[in-house]
């Protein structure tokens, strides 16, 4: 029987299992190594989500959230934002969960991640919380940041048009 505390202990050990370098290589099994780690993280998070009193503070410090750039991030390091499916344009200050990981989230795991500070930012919320603050800031953003935000907005609007 594994309870939430044991699952968090396993997640802590799992964060030190570095598949980032492997998954970026062309080595046989590289992609499956990262996928296996993500599946294991999902299952352990589901156990934690069923715990009556999960260790949120400890869990938030673990680098167990797979991101679209191939790294693993901690929810508590900075607030992370998870964008809608298929949103893969880089935006300054925005960390996006791996698309496969995000698509496979059990509702209880999604709720647990929300309690850890991971937000879903799609649609109007994305514009309000991410793009508008960058574009309306008093400080002039550097040109690269502005280009990234403009591309993100275009990509998002193109996606809306494709759904029609």
Secondary structure, 3 states (H helix, E strand, C coil): CCCHHHHHHHHHHHHCCCCHHHHCCCCCCHHHHHHHHHHHHHHHHHHHHHCCCCCHHHHHCCEEEEECCCCEEECCCCCCEEECCCCCCCCCCCCCECHHHHHCCCHHHHHHHHHCCCEEECCHHHHHHHHHHHHCCCCCCCHHHHHHHHHHHHHHHHHHHHHC
